[in-house]
Amino acid sequence: MKRSAIILVETCEIEAFLAFLRLAEFDHIESIEEDCFLVQFDEDTGLTLDHLRELSLEELYVDFRSFILPPIFLSAQKEVRDYLRLVPDGSYEFSSLIATLAKLSEWHPLRRFKRILTERFDTETLTTVKGFIENDMNASRASKALYLHRNTLSYRLDHFIAQSALDVRTFAGAYAYYLLFS
């Protein structure tokens, strides 16, 4: 599956880091700003940003921040880049970025993420996700409480997870959803 990620590096020779990224054989590398890159890669090749970060630390002695962009955030790259500047170096998925921003009491990005989700998903989908979480992430109980067929619940959750990259079937994803919508 093709994925996009933002990589932010602040403490090195940019040309050397760009050469390092080219060696990683990304499908596409685009410079957003001098210290920020948008990369596209295929997850099936086994390339992970955590592994790339380890190699960068070993070979270049350079750490960076990276964020795997959910499909619904492709149009908000510059905003996400600015939010990435607020967190420590590391590799972030959507749920871990939300938790880290909340821990740092950075509420503006969280409000913006919530707005993007509410604009992208209909009320039924968001109500379904909330009901699923409120029913202890138990699909049978949630479908009964929401008066939905279990397959409808599953379809809505799958659609939400695929588009937002916020896997509410895991504790980390449910916690991130709770932080955004509580």
KELOFI-26853 format. One record per residue: x negated, y negated, z of N, C-alpha, C in turn; residue in one letter. Coordinates in pm, whole numbers, padded with zeros to 5 digits, always signed. Each point is the difference from the previous one (the first is absolute). Last residue first. Example, Ala and Ser with C-alpha at 12.3 -4.5 7.8 and 13.67 -1.06 7.14 Angstrom:
2
-01285+00225+00708-00082-00119+00006+00077-00109+00073S;-00029+00572-00007+00089-00119+00000-00090-00120+00000A;
// end
This chain:
182
+01361-01465+02317+00055-00015+00135+00000-00146+00042S;-00174+00203-00424+00144-00024+00004+00058-00011+00140F;-00479+00074-00109+00049-00095-00099+00145-00039+00024L;-00211+00330+00273-00066-00130+00021+00055-00105-00097L;+00150+00444-00055+00054-00057+00123-00061-00139+00026Y;-00177+00253-00349+00134-00047-00036+00065-00069+00119Y;-00409+00208+00079-00020-00119-00084+00135-00058-00041A;+00007+00407+00232-00043-00108+00089-00019-00131-00078Y;+00092+00391-00242+00119-00041+00075-00032-00116+00093A;-00358+00195-00234+00089-00071-00091+00126-00050+00069G;-00306+00266+00247-00063-00128-00037+00090-00082-00092A;+00137+00441+00123+00010-00094+00111-00057-00137-00038F;+00204+00291-00392-00109+00016+00096+00016-00103+00111T;+00291+00008-00366+00013+00135+00055-00113+00034+00096R;+00043-00406-00267+00075-00005+00125+00026+00138+00058V;-00355-00242-00343+00057+00133+00023+00068+00004+00136D;-00144-00369-00374+00019+00001+00145+00075+00129+00032L;-00097-00183-00442-00117+00068+00056+00003-00003+00153A;+00332-00164-00342-00061-00085+00102-00131+00055+00053S;+00266+00226-00344-00015-00139-00041-00077-00085+00101Q;+00096+00468+00084-00074-00011-00126-00027-00145-00038A;+00269+00096+00382-00140+00035+00023-00082-00018-00128I;+00469-00062-00027-00061-00104+00083-00150+00026+00017F;+00251+00331-00219-00008-00122-00083-00070-00112+00077H;+00094+00398+00234-00105+00022-00101-00020-00124-00086D;+00357-00006+00306-00129-00007+00070-00115+00017-00099L;+00433+00050-00170-00025-00139+00038-00133-00015+00072R;+00143+00439-00112-00028-00078-00120-00035-00145+00035Y;+00144+00284+00349-00134+00037-00047-00040-00081-00123S;+00439-00050+00163-00097-00054+00096-00142+00026-00048L;+00336+00200-00245+00002-00146-00022-00099-00068+00093T;+00070+00460+00056-00078-00026-00121-00004-00150-00034N;+00268+00150+00363-00143+00012+00032-00088-00028-00122R;+00476-00233+00049-00046+00135-00031-00151+00003+00025H;+00284-00349+00281-00062+00022-00131-00025+00148-00020L;+00152-00294+00394+00105+00052-00088-00051+00013-00143Y;-00246-00126+00413+00020-00097-00107+00111+00041-00098L;-00126+00281+00369+00027-00131+00059+00030-00105-00106A;-00129+00438-00140+00130+00003+00069+00036-00139+00054K;-00422+00050-00193+00102+00011-00105+00139+00007+00062S;-00371-00004+00294+00016-00128-00068+00109+00006-00106A;-00121+00398+00227+00071-00093+00088+00025-00134-00067R;-00256+00313-00239+00136+00052+00021+00082-00094+00087S;-00464-00096-00079+00084-00022-00118+00143+00049+00022A;-00367-00200+00346+00063+00130-00023+00103-00020-00112N;-00279-00332+00246-00054+00050-00126+00046+00142-00029M;+00173-00270+00366-00123+00074+00028-00061+00067-00123D;+00373-00313-00005+00040+00137+00032-00122+00091+00012N;-00050-00456-00119+00077-00003+00125+00048+00138+00044E;-00222-00052-00418-00094-00024+00111+00074+00004+00133I;+00261+00035-00388-00089+00116+00009-00094-00013+00119F;+00274-00367-00109+00076+00109+00062-00083+00126+00017G;-00192-00363-00235+00018-00034+00142+00074+00111+00073K;-00042+00043-00464-00131+00015+00065+00011-00028+00149V;+00385-00075-00256-00032+00143+00005-00132+00024+00071T;+00128-00441-00089+00083+00056+00106-00027+00148+00017T;-00209-00217-00358-00059-00045+00126+00079+00052+00120L;+00172+00092-00430-00128+00068+00020-00062-00039+00133T;+00398-00219-00129+00023+00142+00027-00130+00074+00029E;-00011-00455-00141+00037+00015+00140+00022+00146+00037T;-00332-00099-00408+00136-00038+00035+00028+00031+00147D;-00492-00129-00212+00089+00111+00030+00138-00051+00039F;-00354-00308-00121-00018+00113-00092+00103+00112+00020R;-00027-00396+00279+00031-00042-00137-00002+00119-00096E;-00124+00064+00450+00144-00027-00007+00042-00050-00138T;-00462+00081+00083+00076+00125+00009+00150-00025-00012L;-00287-00373+00016-00021+00074-00125+00082+00129+00000I;+00000-00254+00395+00076-00068-00106-00015+00074-00133R;-00258+00148+00363+00141+00031+00022+00086-00062-00111K;-00455-00108+00007+00018+00140-00041+00148+00041+00014F;-00116-00424+00161-00006+00003-00147+00019+00143-00052R;-00031-00066+00464+00126-00056-00049+00005+00003-00152R;-00399+00130+00201+00103+00100+00025+00136-00048-00048L;-00375-00296-00018-00006+00107-00102+00109+00104+00019P;-00022-00341+00332+00039-00051-00132-00009+00108-00108H;-00145+00068+00463+00139+00027-00032+00041-00049-00137W;-00430+00154+00317+00012-00074-00127+00140+00027-00055E;-00246+00184+00407+00106-00102+00013+00007-00092-00122S;-00267+00411+00076-00070-00129+00000+00097-00118+00015L;+00166+00440-00028-00092+00003+00114-00074-00133+00014K;+00273+00067-00375+00082-00017+00120-00088-00004+00125A;-00206+00093-00412+00044-00140+00004+00085-00027+00124L;-00132+00445-00075-00116-00083+00034+00039-00147+00008T;+00327+00312-00141-00033+00021+00141-00117-00089+00043A;+00120-00003-00457+00106-00059+00082-00034+00012+00148I;-00284+00215-00302-00017-00145-00010+00105-00071+00085L;+00026+00468-00041-00112-00039+00088-00026-00150-00006S;+00337+00186-00282+00038+00015+00141-00114-00044+00093S;-00077-00004-00475+00100-00098+00041+00032+00010+00149F;-00477+00155-00118+00122+00029-00073+00104-00096+00057E;-00559-00046+00012+00135-00011+00052+00102+00051-00100Y;-00560-00015+00163+00091+00037-00108+00140+00007+00057S;-00426-00324+00179+00059+00133+00005+00086+00025-00122G;-00208-00445+00318-00038+00087-00111+00062+00138+00020D;+00271-00380+00247-00140+00047-00003-00027+00087-00123P;+00380-00389-00031-00023+00126+00072-00147+00041-00007V;+00201-00388-00223+00031-00014+00142-00038+00123+00082L;-00027-00048-00489-00107-00077+00065+00020-00010+00151R;+00328+00193-00284-00111+00094+00023-00118-00071+00067L;+00376-00245-00146+00031+00072+00124-00112+00097+00035Y;-00031-00236-00406-00012-00093+00111+00026+00068+00133D;+00067+00252-00390-00144-00029+00017-00021-00094+00118R;+00438+00084-00133-00055+00115+00070-00149-00021+00025V;+00217-00320-00261+00046-00007+00139-00061+00113+00082E;-00081+00003-00459-00073-00109+00063+00040-00017+00146K;+00228+00327-00272-00141+00033+00024-00074-00109+00076Q;+00485+00113-00152-00040-00083+00115-00146+00022+00036A;+00247+00242-00345+00016-00141-00035-00046-00094+00112S;-00005+00477+00055-00091-00035-00108+00009-00148-00039L;+00253+00278+00339-00085-00113+00036-00097-00041-00110F;+00313+00383-00004+00080-00123+00011-00083-00123+00034I;-00198+00448-00035+00048-00052-00129+00077-00132+00011P;-00374+00099+00367+00125+00068-00039+00051-00060-00131P;-00522-00002+00152+00120-00080-00029+00120+00088-00030L;-00455+00057+00308+00067+00065-00112+00134-00070-00020I;-00462-00199+00216+00142+00023+00023+00059+00063-00124F;-00507-00140+00274+00074+00043-00118+00145+00029+00040S;-00511-00242+00163+00139+00027+00032+00067+00045-00128R;-00544+00048+00153+00102-00077-00069+00137+00036+00054F;-00594+00032+00075+00135+00046+00033+00100-00088-00074D;-00549+00143-00062+00106-00099-00015+00133+00066+00034V;-00465+00178-00080+00014-00057+00135+00104-00112+00000Y;-00131+00308-00366-00015-00144-00009-00004-00070+00135L;+00035+00489-00043-00088-00042-00109-00028-00150-00002E;+00286+00212+00339-00125+00075-00009-00097-00059-00101E;+00439-00183+00048-00075-00022+00124-00137+00069-00006L;+00295+00071-00356-00042-00140+00000-00083-00031+00125S;+00205+00423-00034-00113-00012-00093-00055-00143-00002L;+00388+00077+00254-00115+00070+00059-00124-00014-00088E;+00404-00163-00173-00048-00086+00108-00121+00062+00069R;+00226+00253-00323-00072-00110-00064-00060-00094+00104L;+00283+00340+00152-00128+00057-00046-00086-00108-00066H;+00432-00124+00129-00079+00030+00119-00138+00055-00038D;+00321-00075-00335-00064-00124+00042-00082+00021+00127L;+00072+00396-00361+00077-00070+00103-00076-00126+00040T;+00027+00413-00411-00061-00124+00046+00089-00066+00105L;+00104+00400-00261-00060+00021+00132-00069-00123+00055G;+00276+00081-00413-00144+00022-00017-00071+00024+00132T;+00472-00112-00044-00027+00141-00028-00149+00029-00019D;+00194-00443+00058-00019+00072+00126-00039+00146-00023E;-00102-00432-00312+00087+00117+00000-00029+00081+00125D;-00056-00556-00094-00064+00131+00001+00106+00109+00002F;-00127-00578-00029+00100+00104-00025-00074+00132-00010Q;-00089-00527+00229-00047+00122-00066+00117+00094-00020V;-00146-00544+00121+00113+00090-00015-00051+00120-00078L;-00274-00380+00323+00018+00078-00122+00129+00080+00007F;-00316-00441+00238+00117+00085+00008+00025+00068-00135C;-00318-00364+00120-00027+00107+00096+00112+00102+00010D;+00013-00375-00314-00141+00037+00005-00027+00120+00090E;+00482-00003-00184-00081-00114+00041-00143+00048+00008E;+00280+00285-00203+00107-00094+00033-00062-00133+00040I;-00175+00424-00323-00037-00094+00104+00115-00098+00022S;-00002+00528-00178+00030-00139-00036-00039-00089+00117E;-00038+00538-00215-00047-00091+00105+00023-00142-00050I;+00158+00553-00113+00002-00142-00036-00049-00081+00119H;-00020+00475+00004+00060-00014-00133-00006-00145-00048D;-00376+00194+00331+00138-00041+00007+00054-00013-00141F;-00458+00159+00182+00084+00043-00111+00149-00027+00023E;-00427-00096+00254+00106+00081+00060+00101+00047-00104A;-00357-00304-00101-00051+00136+00015+00106+00094+00057L;+00092-00462-00030-00001+00060-00134-00051+00144+00005R;-00014-00259+00395+00138+00037-00034+00006+00067-00137L;-00414-00175+00136+00034+00115+00083+00142+00049-00032F;-00140-00398-00196-00070+00113-00063+00031+00129+00076A;+00158-00391+00190+00075+00028-00121-00063+00117-00076L;-00227-00165+00374+00120+00073+00042+00086+00036-00121F;-00381-00263-00073-00041+00135+00043+00122+00082+00040A;+00072-00451-00105-00037+00076-00121-00042+00142+00034E;+00093-00306+00355+00121+00044-00070-00034+00083-00124I;-00263-00055+00468-00021-00045-00136+00113+00058-00085E;+00124-00049+00511-00105+00062-00081-00015-00072-00133C;+00359-00018+00379-00137-00013+00052-00106+00066-00087T;+00505-00007-00044-00041-00137+00032-00149-00016+00029E;+00427+00309-00259-00133+00012+00056-00055-00141+00022V;+00478+00299-00130-00051-00131+00040-00135+00020+00068L;+00388+00267-00336-00123+00015+00077-00056-00139+00024I;+00493+00258-00152-00077-00123+00009-00120+00029+00088I;+00312+00345-00324-00046-00042+00132-00073-00133-00013A;+00347+00402-00267-00073-00126-00006-00039-00038+00142S;+00131+00490-00285+00019-00091+00113-00080-00126-00026R;+00204+00488-00258-00074-00125-00008+00034-00089+00118K;+00012+00551-00026+00084-00118+00000-00089-00124+00000M;
// end
